[in-house]
Amino acid sequence: MSSKSSGVKVFARVRTTTNFASDMIEFLPDNQTIHIHTRLDQRKDVVNNQHSDWSFKVDGILHNAPQDVVYKAVAKNVVSSTINGFSSTIMCYGQTGAGKTYTMTGATEKYDYRGIIPRAIQQIFKEVEEQGDLSLTVYVSYLEIYNETLFDLLSSLPDSLASDGHMAIVEDNYGVHVRGLSIHQVSTEEDALNYLFEGETNRIIASHTMNKNSSRSHCIFTVYVQTRWKEASEVKYLASKLNMVDLAGSERLGKTGSEGQVMREAMYINKSLSFLEQTIIALADPKRGHVPFRQSKLTHVLKDSLGGTCHTILVANIYGEAAQIEETLSTLRFSSRLMCIPAEPAPNVYSDPKKLVQNLQKEIQLLQDELAMHNILANRRQTSYEALTENQVQEIKTQVSRYLDGTLDEINITNLRQLRESFAQFKIILQQQGQEIETALRKKYILIDKMNKATSYTPEPVVTGTAEETHVGEVSGEGFGIGHAPTSAKAKKLKTKKGKDPTGGNIKKERTSIGGKDGETVSQVKDPPPPLLPEKDTTQRDHEVLSADSAQSELVIKLEDSKPSTPPPKTSMFELFKNEKGREINRILMENKSILNMKQKSVKELTERINSIKEEIDITNQALNVKKKERQHQGDYMNEQGDPVIDEDEFNLVMQLKDLKHQYRHDFDTLRDLKVELQYCHKLVDQCRLRLLTEFNIWYNESFLISEDVQNTAQKDSIRPGLIPDSRMLSLDEDDKEKFQRIQDEILMENPGSAAFYRARMKLKQRQNYLNAMAQPQPVTIRKKPGMITQTIKNKPPSIFSVT
């Protein structure tokens, strides 16, 4: 079977093994055909008519091929097309333990063991440097799908945006993307590799009989490239993305022996791969009108990345042993179905709206200049095409009035703007005349609006009773009325609780008349602006800071002069640090805490206010239902249109219910926005607290745990001495560093392009060592040398974690 289009290609990579089943798997010399032969069941009294020979066509066979050969055959061309605006998808599919993760990401132990993703990153940035007339912007993201749940593998980084943890797949004019997934801009190969290695450390793996480090999730590393021309007038630009998908391996529970959580993960993996195969079968069938992309998260994310206008490359990883022949057949069948997907790759061209507006403005100005030149040549120098001034509008209004009065034969019009304004003045005069006629008729006659229930005709009900009885609400033939109220009836008023503003102030009520009888009004609630926080006098605060600074400096000098044999307790030193070196961070932390407390109080008060309004809505509904039952019991009065006529009390209840519901919706929207602000304040407080603790540990290590000679040795590196545990600092003497530098120089001489790879790997190890050191208690058994002067860190700039 051959591929229908050049946009979909399949390569078969065979895992290297000493027990290769050469009698069952045969590769033909064309390097594109695979023959599979299985043995029939030779047991007695068994009739076996099962098919035993298969032949599969692929675009290339990679048997015993190193990583660089695999990359050149599979990904090099599609990665180059990414710069030209073509989107591409590279997937690794196969059974567990067949080498999918090794093919996609490789290993970090050696530079030559890099997989497709690191090599693609290197190629992209090399081509970025070679493009002289183009400006390219590169972004990366790393998505994990574990048990049908989306996770961001780069969310642990400090520069990742805050997310509520809920991620969703959305579709728009630009394709399919994941809402809540962090996308990071990278400017160098080293930055992109840092994100890749960070994401790899956050992946979920497990062990079973066939693979010690089995991936338990599907991972998609995406590189987004925006290509723009450096010409300022160019409106169009190219936007493409390169999806590199490492699928989890299909598993047979009988072979892997998985149990418990691992077995549950295997069930989710097999289910999602089954849905992926169903989607591919539907895409390959031209008669299918519906493709089930939404059956799983994996197929939904890859909706715009399988065929269509996208390059699609599949690496079918197979296990060339006789015991795995069934899984090999299943993988090759999947590959054959994928090759039937229609694909016609095309570049993704978009228009920049800002540049488009600028170009249109320039074109308008050019056309106006040409029109002005044409008017000069035609002796029409007084013609203007600018917006009409107030004097010009008033002049047109005067001419239109004179034209209607008959004192002017024609209106002088020289451009289109004047023509439009003339028609607008005609329309205004026509509306004014209509209003004048209606006003005159209302003075002479009583006009009734048939669509308005309030002004429609209402028959007077029959009134019974003696003349001595006093009644409430006499029927006068105007407004509302359903009869007399008995003398025993009392007016009921609905009590409403006074709400409070989220910031703590009372709500002011403004009453506006709704045209009811006897001047009854309905209250409308308006929220006052939030109060401003009082600011402390800057001179007084500076004076306090200077006095505290001098006192704490004297205390530090005393500690340095005393030179205690054992490090002081961290509790007292932490208080000292907050008042001295960490004063600015602690101040920002306290301010953020106060803002957080204010937001929490506002949320609580607003919640109580919403509950109060909800109670009022329920009470009003009950009162309205009672009025409806009374009206139905007494008999409904109908107007000419057949609609029931309600009395004034019921009408006021309806309007009050409407206002309460409007206020409820407004307060609920305010509460939702306030909760978002509260979550952001929580994050700021946590970040400030973490920053304060980190800086304190660094200062404590450098001041009391690390000796001066070790600090001088560490200052030659890019890492501060306080970031490294003291035991590790003592084990790195100068000879080891010189040896490491020599080995690194030798490796760089062999592979000059490996510098970014090794630097990214070194930064990853440094971050891991730092996190491990911070998670463990600091040792206190190391003593400082007598007479040694401790080195204090310089004042750091204010923290960025502040609320503005």
N, C-alpha and C positions, 0 to 999 in steps of 0.2 A: 504494500500500500504506500503510495507516495503522497506528499503534501500537495494540497490544492493550491496553495498560495505561498509566495515567498515570505509572507509575514509570520508564518508559524513554522518553527523548526524543532526537531527532536534529536537529541544526542543521547546515546546509551553509554554510560560509564560503568565499567565492571570493577568491582572492588578486588584489589589484589589479594590472592589467597593461594596457599600451597596445595589445596585440594580442589583445584579447578576441574569441573566436570567436562572434560574435552570430548567425551563420548556422547554427551547430551546437548552441549552448546557448541555451535559451529559458526564462525565468522567467515563470510565469503571474502575473496580478494578485493571486491569493489569497496570494501569498508563501509557498506550501507545495508547489508543484508545479514539477518541473524536467523539461523535454523535451530529449532528446538526439537529434540526427540526425547520422548519419555518412554519408560519401560512399562509394558503391560503387566497386569497382575497374573502371575503364573500359577496361582493356587488351583487345585483340582475342583471340578464341578462348578467352575465359575466362567460364565460367558461374558467376555469383556469386549464390547464394540466401541470403546472410547477412542476418540481421536488421539493419535500419539505423535503426530508431526505437525509443526507449525513453522511459518516463515513470516518474518516481520521486516519491514523496510523503515530505515531511519536516515537521518541526514549525516550521521557520522557515528563511528564506534570508537570509543576511547578505552582501550584495554592496556593496562600497565602504563598509563600516560601520566607524566608529572603535572604539577599544578599549572605551570606556565603554558604547556601545550593545551591543556583543557581550556584555559582562559582565551587563548588566541582563537581556538576553534569555536567556542561558545559565545563569548561576550564582547570581543574586541570591536566588532563591526557595529553592534547595536549600541554600545556605549558611545562610539563616535557619532552615531546618528542623534544621540540625545542633545548634543550641542546645536544641531540643526532643527530642533523642535519636534523630533519624533519621540513619542512615549514608548517605553519598552518594559517588558516583564520577563524576568528570568526565574524559573522555578526549579527546585530539586524535589523529585518525587521518587518514592521507593519504600521498601520495607525497612523496619527498624534495624539499625546497625549496618546499612548498606553504604554509608559514607556521604550522606546528604549535607550534614553540617560541615564536614571537612571540605567538601567541594565548595560550599557557599562562603564560609568564613575562614576555613583553614585553621592553622595552629600558630600561636604566637611564639613558640620556642625558637623558631628559625625563620629567617626572612624568606627563604625559598618555599616555605610551607604555606604562604599566604593563599587565601581562597579568592573567590570571584569578587567579593565586596571590597576588600582592601585594594586589589588591583584595579577595580573600576574607579575607585576614588582617586588613585594615583593618575590614571589615564585622563580623567576629567580635568584635574588641575593642571596637568601638563598641556592639554589643549587650551585651557583658559589662558595660560601664559603665552601661547603661540598666536592667539587671536589678536591682531592689531587693530582692526576696524570694528570690533565687537566688544560690548561690555557685558560680562556674564556675572550673575548672582546665583550662588549655590546655597541650598538649604537641605537639611537632613531631618529625618524622623525615624523612630524605631517603635513598631507596634507589635504587641504580643497578644495572641488569641489563645487563652487557656480555659478549657472547659466552657466554651461558648461565652466567655467574658473578655472584654477588651481591657488591655493594660498598656500603659505608657512606660516603656523601659528606660526612658530618660527623665522620668519625673523626680528621681532622686537628686538631680543636679540643682545647684543653688539658683541658676538662671532660668529654671523652668517656671512657667507661669502657674499661678494658683488655680487649682481645679477642684470642683466639688466631688471628684471621684467618679462621676457619671459620664461615660463616654457613649456617644451615639453616632451612627453612620447616617450621613445626610447627603443629598444629591442637589446640585444646582447647575447653573449654566457652565461651570468650569469642571464638572465631572463629579466623581464620588470622593468624599473626604470624611475624616473622622472628627467630629466636634469634641473638643477637649484634649486632642492629641497635640503635644508640644512640638513645634517646628523650629529648628535652630539654624540661624545663618552661620555659615562657615566661610572663612576667607583663605584657609590654607589646608593642605592635605593633613597636617598634624592635628588641626582642630577636628576635622571629620573623623579621623581615626580615634581621637579621644572619645567622641560620642559613641562610636562603634564598640570600643572596648568597654566603656561604661555600661552600655546596654547588654553586652554579653555576660557581664558579671551578675546582672539582675534576672537572667533567664532561669526558668524552672527546669531542672533535670532530675532524673531518677535512675536507679540501677535495676536491671533484671538479668536473666541468664544470657541474653543475646547482646547486651550492650551495657557497659558499666556507666556510661554517661549519656543516657538516652534523653533526647529532648521531649518534653511533655507538652509542648505547645507549638503552634504555628507562629513564625516570626516574619515580619515584613520590614526590611530596611529600605527606605525610600529616599532617593536623591532628587530634589527638585532643582531645575535649572531654568533661569530666565535669561534669554538672550536678547539684548537690545543693541541697536546700531548707535554708534557714537554721534551720529549726526543729530543735531538738536531738533530738526524739523521732521524727523522720521516718527510716524505715529504708530506703526505696527511693531509688534515684538513677538518673540517666540517663547512659549512656556511648555516645558515637557517634564516628565517625571520618569524615573527609572526605579521600578519595583524589583527588589531582589528577595524572593520568597524562599524561606527554609521551612518546608512542610514537615510536620511530625510524621514519623514512620508508621505505616500500618502494621498491626500486630495480630498474631494468633495467640490467644491466651494459653492454648495448649503447649505452645513452644516456649513462650516467655516465662510461664509460671507466675504471672503477676497476681497479686492479691491485694485486697483492701483498697487504699487510695490509688495505687498504681493501676489496679484493674479498672477503677472508675475512670481514670484519665484515659486509659486505652479505649474504653467504650466511647468517650467523647471524640477521640481522635478518629477512630474508625467511622463513626457516624458522620463527621464533617467531611472526611475523604469520600465517603459514599455520596454525599450531597454534591460534592465537587464533580464527581464523575457523572452524576445525573445532569448537572448543568452543562457539562461539556457535550454530552449526548444530545441535549436539546439545542445547543448552539450549532452542532454539526448537521442537524436536520433542517433543511430549508422550509419544510412544511409546518414546522412547529410555530404556532403563533405566540406562545408564552414560554419564557425561559425562567425557571424557578431560582432566581438569584437570591431571594430573601429566605431561603430555607435555612441558611446558616450564616454566621458572621463572616466566615472566610469567603464564601461566594459573593456576598453582598459587597465586601470591601474590594474584591477583584472584578466588579461588574464592568468597569470601563478599561480593564487591563487584560482581558482575554479576547484575542482576535480583534475584529473591527478595524479601527485606525491605529492599532497598537501592535508593535513587534512583540511576538510571544515566543519565548524559547523555553523548552523543557529539557532538563537533564534527568534522564531515567537511570537512577542508581540501582544496579542489580547485584545480587550476590551469586557468584558463579560456582556455587557448590551444589552437589546433587540433592542434599537435604532441603535446599531452598528453591527447588525448581518450580514449585507451585506459585510462590510469591514472585519469582522472575516472570512467569507467564502472565500473572495479573498485572505487573508493572508494564510489560510490553503491550498488553491489550489497551491499557489506559493511554499509552503513548500513541497507539494507532488511532484511537478515537480523537485525541487532541489534534492530530495532524489534519483531520477533516474540518476543523473550524475555519470558516472563511475569514480572511484578513486582507485588508488593503491599507497598509500604513500610510499616514498622511501627516504633515506637520501641523502643529497646533498654533495657529496664528491669531493674535488678539490685537485689539486697538487700545491705545492708552487714552482714556477720556480727557485727561488734562492737556496733553499735547494736541489732541484733536480740537479742543476748544481754542487753544492758542492759535493753531493754524487757521481755523475758521475766522477768528478775530482779525488776523492779518489779511485774510482774503477779503473780508468785508471792508477793511480800511482801504485796500487796493482798489476795490470796485468803486468805493466812494470817491477816491481820487480821480479815477478814470471818468466817472460821471461828472465831476466838477469840471474837468478839462473839456468834456463834451459840451457842457453848458456855456463855458466861456467861448468856445468856437461858434456856438449857435446864438451868441449875443443874449444869453439868459444868465446874466451875472447875479441877479438878485435871488435866484432859486436856492433854497436851503433844504437839506435832507436830514437835518438834525431833529431831535424831539421838540415838539411845540412848547413854547413858553406860555406863561399865564396870560400875557398880553395878547399873544396870537390866538389862544383859545377864546378869550373874551371878544376879540374882533370877529372870529367866526360865528360866535353866538349872536352878536349884534347883526351880522349880515343875514343869518338864518331868520331872525325875528323880523327884520325889515322885508325879507323875501316873502314871508308868510303874510305880513301886513299889506303887501302890494306896493311898497315904496321902493323896492329894489327889483330890477328885472332879472338879474343873474348874479350868482355868487362867484367870486374870483377864486379859482382853485388852480394851484400850480404844481402840487405834488400829491402823492398818495396819502400822506399823513393828514393833509387838510381835508381830503375827501372822506376819510374815515371819521374825522372829528365832526364834519358836517352832518353825516348820518347819525352820529351819537347825539348831537344837539337836537335833531329832528325827533329822535326817540324820547329824549327828556321832555321836550315840549308836549309830545303826545301823551306821555304819562301824567304830566301836570294837568292837562286838560281833562283827562279821565277822572282824576281825583277831585277836581273842582266840580265836575258834573255829579259825582257820587255824593259829595258833601251837600250840594244844593238839594238833591233828591231826599237825603236823610232829614234835612230840615223840614221838608214838606210832607214826607211820608215816613211810616215806620217800616223799615226793611228788616226782614227775617232771613237769617242764613239757615237754609234747610239742613246743611251738613253739621251745624253746631247744635249740640243737644241743649246747651245752656239758653240759647235764644229761640229754640223751636217752640211751637205752640204746645201748651200744656193745659188740658181741660181742668177746670176747677172741680174739686171733689165736693160731694154733698156734705154739708156741715149740719150736724144735729146738736142740740143742746139749748139750754136756756140762756136768756140774755144776761142774767146776773153772773154767769160763770165767766171768770177771767181766763184767757187763753194765752199761750205763748206761740209766736210765729204766725201771725195773722196772714192769711192768703190774700195777696193783692193783685194777682194776675201777672206779676212780673217775677222773674227769677225762679226760685225753686220752692216747692211746697207739696206736701202730701196730706195735709190736714192739720187739725189742732192737736197740740199736746195737752194732756190732762194736767190739772193743777198739782197732782201728786208727783208728777215726773220731775226728776232733778237732772240738771246738766252734768254729764260726766266728763271729766278731763283726764287725759292720759298723762301720767307723770313720766317725765324723762329725766334720766340722770345726766348730770353735767359731765361732758367728756373733757379730757385733758389732752393737751398737745404732747407729742412724743418727747419733747424736750423738757416737759414739766410745767409749762404755763397753762393757765386756764383758757378755754376756748371762748372767744367772743362771738356772740350771736347777733346777726343782723336780720331784722324782720322786713320782708318785702311783701306787699299786698298781692294776693292772687285774684283779686276781684270778687271775693266772697261777700256775703251779706253782712251788714253791720260792721264792716271794717275788719273782719277776722283775717288773721295773717298766719302764714306758715314760716317757721324759722328755718333759716339756712345757715349752716355752720361753715365758717371759714377758718383755716388754720393760720395762726400768726407766724411770722418768720422765726426761725430758731434763734435763741439768744446767743450773743457773742460771749466767748469765754473771756474773763478779765485777764488782762495782760499785766505782768509784774513790771514795775519800774526798772528800766535797764540799768540805771546808775546804781540802784540798791542791789540788784542781782550781781552786777560786776564786783561791787564791794564785798559781798558775801563770798563770791567765788575766789577773790584774791585772798581773803582772810583764811578760808578753808585750805587754799593751795599752800599758803605759807606754813600753816600748822602741820599739814600732812608731810610737806617736804622736810620739816624738822624731825618728824617721826621716822622717815626713811633714813635720814642721815644717822640717827641714833642706832637704828638697826644695822646699818652698814658698819658703824664704828664698833658695835658690840660683837659682831661676828659670832653668832650662836653656833655651838658645836653641832646641834641637831636642828633640822628645819623647823620653823615655827608652825603651829597648827594652821590648817587651811582656813578654818572658820574665821579666825581673827584677821588673817591676811586677806581674806575675801572682802571683809568690811573695809580694810585699808585700801584695797585695790579699787573698790567702788568709789571711794572718796578722793583717790589720787589719779592713777593712770586710767582707770575706766570710768572717770567721772562723766565724760560726755556721753558714752554709751549708756550708762546708768540713768542719766537725765532723760535721754530719749526713750529708754524703756519705761520710766515712770510716766512720762507724758503719754506714751502709747497705752499704758495701763489705765490712766485716767480717762482717755478717750474711749477705751474699750468698756469701762464701767458705765460711762455715760450712754453708750450705745445699748448696752444690756438693759439699763434702766428704761431707756426709750422704748425698746422692744416690749418690755414687760407692761409698761403703761399703755402702749398702743394696743397690745393684746387684750388688756382689760377693757379698753374702750370699744374694741370691736365686739367683744362678748356682750357688753352693755347694749350696743346698737342691735345686736342679734336678738336680745331679749325684748327690746322695744318693737322690733319687727314682728316677733311672735305675738306680743300683746295686741298690736295694731291689727294683725290678721284675725285674731280671735274677735276683736270688737267689730271688724268689718263683716265677719261671718254672721255675727249676731244681728247686725243691721240688715243683712241680706235676708235672713230668716224672718225677721219682723216684717220686712217689705213684702215677702212672698206670702206671709200669713194674712196680711191686711189686703193684699191684692195689688198687682203691678199696674201702674199707669203707663200707657204706651204713647209715644209721639206719632207723628205722621209716618215716619219710616219704620215703625214697629219696634223701636228700641225702648227699653224700660226707662222711666224717669226716676231719678234718685233725688233724695232730699239733700239739704246743704250739709248736714252732719256726715252723711255717708261720703259725699264728695270730698269733704275735708280729710276724712280718713284715707281715702284713695290717694290724695295728694301727699299726705303725710307719709304713707307707706312708700310712695315713689321717692320722696326725698330721703327717707331712711335707707332704702336700697342703694340709692346713688352714693350716699355717704359711706355705706358699708363697702361698696366696691372701691371707692377712693382710698379708704383707710387700709383695705386689704392690699391694694397695690403698693401703698406706702410701706406697709409692713414687709412685703416681699423685698422691696429695694433696701430696706433697713437691715434685713437679715443678710443680704449680700455684703453690705458695708461691715456688718458685725463679723462675718467670716474673714474678710480681708484684715480687719483689726486683729483678730486672733492670730492670723499668720504673721503680722508685723511683730506682735508681742513675742511669739515663739522664736522668730528670727533674731530679735534683739536679745532675748535671753540666751540663745545659743551662742551668739556673737560675744556676749559678755563672758560666758563661761569659757569659751575657747581662748579669748584674750587673757583671761586670768590664769588658765593653765600654762599658757606660753610664758607669761610674766613670772609665774611661780617657779617654773622649771629653770628659766634663765637666771633667776635671782638667787635660788637656794639649792638647786639640785645639780646643775651642770657647772663644772669647773671652768676656770677662765681659759686654760689651754685648750680644752675641748671646744669651747665656744670660738676661739680664734681659728681652730682647724675647720669648724663647720662654716665659718663665714666665707670661705672660698667657694662654697656651693650656693645654689639659688634658694635653698630652703633655710628658714630661720632655725636656729638651734633648738628653740623651745618646741618645735613641731615634732622632733625626733626623741624617742625615749633615751634616757641617759645611758642605759646599758648598751643600746645600739650605737650611740655616739662613741662610747669607749672602745667598741670593737672595730671601728673604722679608723685605722691609723693611716698615715700618709702613704705607706708602701702599698696597701690594698687599693687606695684610690689611684695611685699611679699605674698599678697593674690593670685596673678596670679601664682607665683612660687609654692605655696602650691597646688593649683588646678591642675597644670600641673603634679606635682609629684604624686598626687592621680590617675590621668588618666594613667600615665605610669606604676603605680603599677598594675592596672587592666589589661592593655594591653602592655606588655613590647615591643612588636614589633611596637608600634604606634609612636615611637619617630621620625622616619624619616618623617612620614606623617604629624605630627604637625609642625615639623621644616620647611618643605617645604611650608605648608600653611601659617606659620608666615612670611616666606620670601616673599611670594606672596603679603601679606597684606602690608608689609613694602615697597615693590616696588610700590604698588599702592598708598600708602600714600605719598611716596616721589614724584611720578609723579604729583599727585594732588597738592602737596605743591609747586612744581616748576612751575606749570601752573598758580597759583594764585599770585597776587602781595604780596610782603612781608609786614607785618604790621610795622609801624614806630612809633606807639604810646607808646611802652614800653620803659621806660627809665632805664638807668643803675644806680646802686646804687653809691652814691658819695664815692670817695676814693677807688673804686674797680679797681684792676689791670686786664687789659684784657689779655686773654691767646691767644698767637699766635701759629699757627700750625707749626709743624716742616717742614723743607724743604723736599719736595717730590722728588722722583727720576724722571729722565727725562721721558717725555711721550713716549709711544711706537708708537704713530702715526707719525712717521717720515719716510721720503723717503730715503732709503739707495742706 
